[in-house]
Amino acid sequence: MSVKRDALAFKVPGKVLGTRVLGQEVAAQLRKRAGDGQQDLLVDFAGVQVASSPFLDELARTLRAWNVDHPDHFVVLMNLNEDVQDTLELVLERRDMALAEMTKGTLRLIGGKVHLQETLNAAQELETFTAAELAVQLELKLPNLHQRLVALQAAGAVVRMHPPGAPQRPVVFATPRPAELVACS
Amino acid sequence: MEWLSLSGDLTRDSAVEQLLAPSTSADADSELGLHADAVRRIDAVAAAAVRLRMARHHREHEQGTVTLMLPDESSAAVRLAALLDPLPERVTLAGQVNEQPPANYALVPATPVEDSHAAVALGSWTLEACERAGIARRRTAFVTAATMELADNAVVHAEAPTDAPVVAVTTATRGRVVEIAVVDTGRGIAESSDPREFLRTVPRRALDGESGFLGNILQRAEKARVRVQVQIFAGTGRLLWTPMRHRTAVGRHLSGTTVVVRISEEREVSRSSSLGRSG
């Protein structure tokens, strides 16, 4: 099953980004652009050479809150250079968080534990799936898989979909398709 | 007229102690004569403290002027002049500068940072300076982020400061060693009942996972493949902090808080500065 999705690309402004104050300002711009959250969110770091930990901490906290409020939409970071990735990883580890990032056409988690990345890889192969299908793929028991799915939803890397039909149909999950993200950005 | 003669061996302690000592003149048009002629060595801390004293003099004396007598020793004179370029208004240099400073020595001249936005602007400036100096990309990013956040740290956390913090960045050995100095007039640590004890808790809080940029930069250092050493002087407290260990000491009372971050290539063996009585 494939569903056409809308995405909003938010370009993080500037080349050198630092301080908590600027992080709060950019986070406010992001919230304003994203409006009522009816689209997936692509946060584009193209052109950003340096981003400090307080700046990224503010942005990460905003994205976490966004994921909680909009569980039906993906949030994916794009075009982070190596330094920004490293800094963000430390920030997310400190907050016990993970976020989804796309590099060279591959979706990966920053800040997440290894088993979450494995789960995301398996989900990517299926694209859309039920929890039972993914559990079979990973040879996991359902309760364990549900914990991972909750973590991946909090990271913005997996969403619940609402397929048409009777409410008793099993819940379907999806992960973003990198090719579509590139087209949206 | 107010005269301030700086001692020849201008260590970090003595630079801050002498330059941030209270003014002795109350006249609106007071002239400050800063005699640095005997000074034999200059570093980022000394330059930042000189710049802070100039700013303070102008704040305290509306029409006040400053005359700075450059060191007689040419290498110290050229370094100090480079770290104060461009000179603020109503400041005159006296003395000879007969040579060029070492290439890229004054990576970022002593700069007052008024607010967080000025700290970000300072970051952009630092990035460009590092790129001009040919500093490796990873260290450039690290130095830029550290300069910006140290400046902002002083802006945000200095308690009841009288003047904006001043930041200066120097390089040595062809960019392989970078020193960032931030001097502020905040009283929180310096005037606390036990500055040394206060500083002793800083690394502990960072290890406990509390947010704080000083802890973050030590963590980031490993990934950026640099060695970092943080030195803090506040009141009678001194802290020397590396990723592997920290130690505190007691020294003469200094106004405000001075933070020095030394960043070097991984292979350079870091040398601990003398901290006086350690504990």
Interface residues (C-beta under 8 A of the other chain):
Chain A: G14 K15 V16 L17 G18 T19 R20 V21 L22 Q49 V50 A51 S52 S53 P54 D57 E82 D83 D86 T87 L90 R94
Chain B: S116 H117 A119 V120 G123 S124 L127 R137 R138 T140 A141 F142 T144 A145 M148 E149 D152 V156 G209 S211 F213 N216 Q219 R220 K223 A224
